[in-house]
Amino acid sequence: MFYHVKELQYHAKPERPDPVFARMLQEVIGGQWGEISVAMQYLFQGWNVRGNEKYRDLLLDTGTEELGHIEMLATMVARLLEGAPVPTLEEAAKDPVINAILGGMNPQHIIVSGLGAMPSDSNGRRWTADYIIASGNLLADFRMNLTAESQGRLQVARLYEMTDDRGVKDMLAWLLARDTMHQNQWYAAIKELEEKENIVVPSTFPRQLEHREVSHVLFNNSAGNQSAHGRWAHGPSMDGEGVFKYVEKPVPFAPKPKLNPAPPNIHNTPPEDC
């Protein structure tokens, strides 16, 4: 069960109102890489773990922490909206500063949420569960978690550079530090699973059932051959199962496809070459 503690994990108090920055912060609440996404992703991954209790516990620890980060950000958004001018169009026409605020803020922060945060991104698009991954394969999921923390930390760093409010920067600095830890922990879990399983997901699928002749081949499928100079093109493969090969001029393995005409009741355009 969940138990909510009223105190915040860290401070979320700006120096002054800023409705435009409140809108920007919405991206790391309800955007693709925001806190709602990582909270739901980690919790569903954890709830779906079968065995492997240390990984389940890690996922649930972190998913629950991310719920706290949503609360911190929602509190910051609400406080950034407190005392902000709610201008009329007539006032905006007279004052360019008010006009800029009206043009930059999210009007739904007034009309819909009544000066509060919403489960949406910086353009007002509602959060969707389509953003999350919970596949049941922990190595695949932990790699996605590392990606999510990398993208999330990148966005928080950009927001840090976009404000001079010391209170906002202080909270963002905390979130940056926590994202540093989360990137480290997922990377550690990934390395641990790779040592047990190998690096290719899923490791349980029999290799003899795939076309092994192309398992470690890089095809040059675009103009230029700069990709030939990377570690991925020469030497032992990273999974230890073969040797990388670079093919400068790939050739097709199958003939040109030709589809049969659709039946008359489908009413497609009749083919000219039949």
VEXLO-569739 format. One line per 10 residues: their letters; for each residue z, x, y of C-alpha. Coordinates in pm, whole numbers, plus 50000, padded with zeros to 5 digits. Layout:
% VEXLO-569739
A) Z:X:Y ~ ...
END
This chain:
% VEXLO-569739
MFYHVKELQY) 50000:50000:50000 ~ 49966:50103:50363 ~ 50255:50145:50601 ~ 50186:50171:50975 ~ 50400:50391:51197 ~ 50384:50283:51561 ~ 50374:50634:51707 ~ 50039:50810:51741 ~ 49960:51128:51548 ~ 49891:51297:51885
HAKPERPDPV) 49877:51214:52257 ~ 49600:50987:52385 ~ 49660:50955:52758 ~ 49396:51035:53023 ~ 49471:51147:53376 ~ 49267:50868:53532 ~ 49040:50574:53444 ~ 48685:50652:53343 ~ 48488:50356:53200 ~ 48175:50565:53156
FARMLQEVIG) 48353:50818:52936 ~ 48517:50530:52749 ~ 48169:50427:52647 ~ 48089:50782:52535 ~ 48402:50798:52320 ~ 48285:50494:52130 ~ 48036:50721:51950 ~ 48315:50903:51765 ~ 48483:50573:51682 ~ 48200:50359:51547
GQWGEISVAM) 47895:50586:51536 ~ 47736:50718:51219 ~ 47962:51024:51214 ~ 48262:50859:51377 ~ 48618:50812:51256 ~ 48557:50468:51104 ~ 48287:50620:50885 ~ 48495:50908:50756 ~ 48804:50690:50706 ~ 48614:50436:50497
QYLFQGWNVR) 48417:50705:50315 ~ 48724:50900:50207 ~ 48925:50591:50114 ~ 48651:50439:49899 ~ 48585:50775:49735 ~ 48957:50807:49663 ~ 48999:50453:49533 ~ 48707:50511:49297 ~ 48831:50839:49147 ~ 48881:50819:48771
GNEKYRDLLL) 49132:51086:48678 ~ 49137:51409:48885 ~ 49452:51302:49067 ~ 49465:51601:49303 ~ 49123:51508:49442 ~ 49220:51142:49467 ~ 49533:51237:49660 ~ 49338:51466:49893 ~ 49088:51189:49969 ~ 49357:50930:50034
DTGTEELGHI) 49562:51171:50248 ~ 49261:51243:50465 ~ 49124:50889:50479 ~ 49461:50762:50596 ~ 49479:51033:50862 ~ 49137:50925:50988 ~ 49271:50570:51037 ~ 49524:50730:51271 ~ 49243:50902:51457 ~ 49071:50566:51509
EMLATMVARL) 49394:50441:51666 ~ 49420:50747:51892 ~ 49063:50705:52014 ~ 49100:50329:52057 ~ 49412:50389:52265 ~ 49229:50646:52476 ~ 48937:50407:52535 ~ 49175:50128:52640 ~ 49355:50360:52881 ~ 49028:50490:53026
LEGAPVPTLE) 48938:50128:53100 ~ 49277:50044:53258 ~ 49253:50020:53635 ~ 48880:50080:53635 ~ 48690:49873:53891 ~ 48527:49558:53757 ~ 48251:49534:54016 ~ 48030:49239:54100 ~ 47658:49281:54147 ~ 47708:49219:54520
EAAKDPVINA) 47958:49507:54541 ~ 47734:49731:54334 ~ 47445:49674:54572 ~ 47659:49797:54862 ~ 47828:50096:54700 ~ 47626:50357:54506 ~ 47941:50485:54331 ~ 48027:50139:54197 ~ 47661:50092:54107 ~ 47670:50412:53898
ILGGMNPQHI) 47986:50297:53721 ~ 47839:49956:53649 ~ 47520:50117:53523 ~ 47697:50370:53301 ~ 47979:50170:53148 ~ 47942:49934:52856 ~ 47968:49578:52994 ~ 48096:49463:52654 ~ 48415:49655:52730 ~ 48476:49381:52987
IVSGLGAMPS) 48298:49079:52844 ~ 48368:49115:52472 ~ 48674:49333:52417 ~ 48867:49271:52741 ~ 48911:49639:52831 ~ 48957:49757:52475 ~ 48777:49968:52217 ~ 48532:49816:51970 ~ 48407:49908:51620 ~ 48076:50021:51765
DSNGRRWTAD) 47893:50330:51889 ~ 47826:50439:52246 ~ 47535:50196:52278 ~ 47730:49899:52145 ~ 47576:49895:51796 ~ 47834:49768:51550 ~ 47960:50001:51280 ~ 47804:49946:50938 ~ 47914:50044:50589 ~ 47559:50174:50539
YIIASGNLLA) 47693:50494:50697 ~ 47924:50583:50408 ~ 47875:50748:50068 ~ 48104:50696:49769 ~ 47902:50781:49459 ~ 48167:50861:49199 ~ 48039:51221:49172 ~ 48299:51428:49354 ~ 48081:51734:49412 ~ 47808:51522:49571
DFRMNLTAES) 48067:51329:49773 ~ 48255:51638:49893 ~ 47929:51789:50017 ~ 47867:51470:50213 ~ 48221:51491:50348 ~ 48157:51844:50471 ~ 47841:51721:50644 ~ 48032:51432:50802 ~ 48304:51662:50935 ~ 48044:51908:51065
QGRLQVARLY) 47851:51639:51252 ~ 48171:51476:51375 ~ 48315:51802:51506 ~ 47985:51878:51677 ~ 47997:51547:51862 ~ 48362:51591:51963 ~ 48280:51940:52095 ~ 47998:51795:52304 ~ 48230:51527:52442 ~ 48486:51798:52525
EMTDDRGVKD) 48224:51968:52742 ~ 48140:51639:52920 ~ 48481:51572:53079 ~ 48723:51752:53308 ~ 49009:51512:53237 ~ 49290:51728:53097 ~ 49443:51443:52901 ~ 49116:51362:52730 ~ 49045:51728:52660 ~ 49391:51768:52507
MLAWLLARDT) 49330:51486:52258 ~ 48981:51613:52178 ~ 49120:51963:52119 ~ 49355:51814:51858 ~ 49067:51633:51687 ~ 48861:51953:51688 ~ 49145:52135:51513 ~ 49182:51863:51251 ~ 48805:51868:51189 ~ 48834:52244:51140
MHQNQWYAAI) 49091:52184:50866 ~ 48885:51908:50707 ~ 48574:52125:50693 ~ 48781:52397:50528 ~ 48939:52165:50272 ~ 48610:52006:50164 ~ 48449:52348:50137 ~ 48740:52467:49922 ~ 48707:52161:49697 ~ 48331:52213:49673
KELEEKENIV) 48371:52577:49569 ~ 48633:52480:49310 ~ 48406:52217:49154 ~ 48103:52448:49166 ~ 48293:52709:48969 ~ 48373:52448:48706 ~ 48040:52266:48692 ~ 47764:52478:48852 ~ 47604:52390:49185 ~ 47338:52138:49079
VPSTFPRQLE) 47438:51771:49086 ~ 47475:51608:48844 ~ 47577:51900:48626 ~ 47600:51671:48322 ~ 47229:51586:48306 ~ 47062:51792:48027 ~ 46846:52060:48188 ~ 46602:52056:47896 ~ 46494:51706:47998 ~ 46362:51818:48337
HREVSHVLFN) 46040:52015:48394 ~ 46207:52357:48397 ~ 45883:52531:48500 ~ 45929:52400:48857 ~ 46310:52396:48872 ~ 46323:52710:49090 ~ 45985:52708:49266 ~ 45935:52684:49644 ~ 45596:52536:49730 ~ 45437:52637:50060
NSAGNQSAHG) 45350:52282:50169 ~ 45306:52346:50540 ~ 45106:52584:50759 ~ 45246:52937:50770 ~ 45446:53130:50515 ~ 45765:53226:50700 ~ 45972:53044:50438 ~ 45867:53309:50186 ~ 46110:53554:50345 ~ 46432:53369:50263
RWAHGPSMDG) 46684:53416:49985 ~ 46560:53088:49839 ~ 46216:53234:49759 ~ 46300:53547:49560 ~ 46560:53677:49316 ~ 46801:53498:49083 ~ 46845:53127:49152 ~ 47176:53017:49295 ~ 47263:52817:48985 ~ 47211:53122:48762
EGVFKYVEKP) 46960:52929:48552 ~ 46638:53102:48658 ~ 46450:53314:48912 ~ 46314:53186:49241 ~ 45936:53183:49278 ~ 45726:53130:49591 ~ 45386:52963:49556 ~ 45164:53043:49854 ~ 44890:52793:49771 ~ 45021:52500:49569
VPFAPKPKLN) 44774:52306:49356 ~ 44806:51943:49246 ~ 44932:51870:48896 ~ 44785:51518:48879 ~ 44453:51356:48971 ~ 44393:51135:49273 ~ 44552:50793:49210 ~ 44340:50479:49197 ~ 44502:50139:49196 ~ 44353:49836:49031
PAPPNIHNTP) 44253:49545:49258 ~ 44523:49286:49322 ~ 44474:48946:49155 ~ 44301:48678:49366 ~ 44618:48476:49429 ~ 44769:48771:49624 ~ 44487:48745:49886 ~ 44467:49117:49962 ~ 44162:49262:50137 ~ 43890:49294:49870
PEDC) 43816:49661:49785 ~ 43471:49780:49883 ~ 43424:50032:49604 ~ 43463:49800:49304
END
